[in-house]
């Protein structure tokens, strides 16, 4: 890995700004993760942005329905490169409890590419923090050729 | 003179109505709610809510599951007050099958319901203040501090933080552990102090009063006609609470009041929630004193097969009246289940509350209704 890549990765590692978009129940745990008890600020990724243009990380928190899917795709497309996606909770991973429903997308990876899956219904805040740390590891491994 | 007046009317700015789309992704829409707002300048002329972005087909899914397997689905309706949703569902199934719940089970349910009410109202007030623009998150962080204590207690009894799946047909899934009661006792003793702290920060706050007093008024008649319920209805001055009007569980054994508002504006809705927290603490105190010994759950067969028939059971959730209409055809799964959603019906009055106010007031009024999209779209 070149030293330029290392510097870029180091910067991105500590400034992954998540997109504060909540879809369903998991969003409550996402907010809990950001609140004082679990305090995601400790890991340098507390800056929840309300606009996809300013965000690097899309935490898909909750059930995705076919009606909502085009909107989520558009939000993902609006994010600037480099960007990452965390599928939070059983619904985002596979449809979870609602996988057999006529209106639910069985897994958000059908719509947008996913980097890290955090299981749980909903995942505990610690699990989300662990998922983010896994993502940090992934960011650290990016080679220069993969940089955008 | 005539020419002058015609000139002045010509000089007046002609404005065209302007359509603003809010959502489905918007930081203040509490999930994936969308509204089309027709604006004249900054003043709202018309508002059309668009639902269905979180429609998960819960009513249809319930038909393919056994009576007990439906309980986890009800958790995900009002995800800020899952215990109350559980309670509404198991109550209607108990009505349908004619099951008697042991006294201890009923008391545990009441304790859980009231803790849930405090936690949900904390979140409602926190998000409402967030929508008013109180810095980023500050009021919410205060509320989360107490909510985490309640979540710890729920974790003790069922191991989950948000979707509890604690209540069962005939009682609750397990008795409360030994260490639960001392923690609850401490919480009930401490909580009034924290509510006083919020009051000190908020009640006389000039900015809060200016943004909420007289804004988003829901008149008494309209609230009744829109079949609003819960704090939204009570803020409009209607003394209607299922716990008093149609007592269920063991609520008839407690002494508590139903706080009401005068005008039905955003401030009243906020005040009613704060006062309800005090009443919930009163109920908790009495429930702890009367807490009986015995079984927490009735002995029932693993698969329920209620006789052919139908039943409607309702409870007072923190958002309002939630009811489940369950039809049985003597099989192991409900033939049909319909949900009476409190927040959806409260939301239908939104248009009448905001027409004539500014865009910023739409967000504030919307926040004061306290919705959870899981239940609005179902």
Boltz contact constraints between the chains, C-beta under 6 A:
constraints:
  - contact:
      token1: [A, 21]
      token2: [B, 25]
      max_distance: 6.0
  - contact:
      token1: [A, 23]
      token2: [B, 32]
      max_distance: 6.0
  - contact:
      token1: [A, 24]
      token2: [B, 54]
      max_distance: 6.0
  - contact:
      token1: [A, 24]
      token2: [B, 374]
      max_distance: 6.0
  - contact:
      token1: [A, 25]
      token2: [B, 76]
      max_distance: 6.0
  - contact:
      token1: [A, 25]
      token2: [B, 79]
      max_distance: 6.0
  - contact:
      token1: [A, 28]
      token2: [B, 162]
      max_distance: 6.0
  - contact:
      token1: [A, 35]
      token2: [B, 141]
      max_distance: 6.0
  - contact:
      token1: [A, 35]
      token2: [B, 144]
      max_distance: 6.0
  - contact:
      token1: [A, 36]
      token2: [B, 141]
      max_distance: 6.0
  - contact:
      token1: [A, 37]
      token2: [B, 148]
      max_distance: 6.0
  - contact:
      token1: [A, 50]
      token2: [B, 27]
      max_distance: 6.0
  - contact:
      token1: [A, 63]
      token2: [B, 56]
      max_distance: 6.0
  - contact:
      token1: [A, 65]
      token2: [B, 55]
      max_distance: 6.0
  - contact:
      token1: [A, 67]
      token2: [B, 52]
      max_distance: 6.0
  - contact:
      token1: [A, 67]
      token2: [B, 53]
      max_distance: 6.0
  - contact:
      token1: [A, 68]
      token2: [B, 32]
      max_distance: 6.0
  - contact:
      token1: [A, 68]
      token2: [B, 53]
      max_distance: 6.0
  - contact:
      token1: [A, 71]
      token2: [B, 24]
      max_distance: 6.0
  - contact:
      token1: [A, 71]
      token2: [B, 25]
      max_distance: 6.0
  - contact:
      token1: [A, 75]
      token2: [B, 25]
      max_distance: 6.0
  - contact:
      token1: [A, 98]
      token2: [B, 56]
      max_distance: 6.0
  - contact:
      token1: [A, 101]
      token2: [B, 56]
      max_distance: 6.0
  - contact:
      token1: [A, 101]
      token2: [B, 57]
      max_distance: 6.0
  - contact:
      token1: [A, 101]
      token2: [B, 61]
      max_distance: 6.0
  - contact:
      token1: [A, 102]
      token2: [B, 57]
      max_distance: 6.0
  - contact:
      token1: [A, 103]
      token2: [B, 55]
      max_distance: 6.0
  - contact:
      token1: [A, 103]
      token2: [B, 57]
      max_distance: 6.0
  - contact:
      token1: [A, 104]
      token2: [B, 56]
      max_distance: 6.0
  - contact:
      token1: [A, 122]
      token2: [B, 162]
      max_distance: 6.0
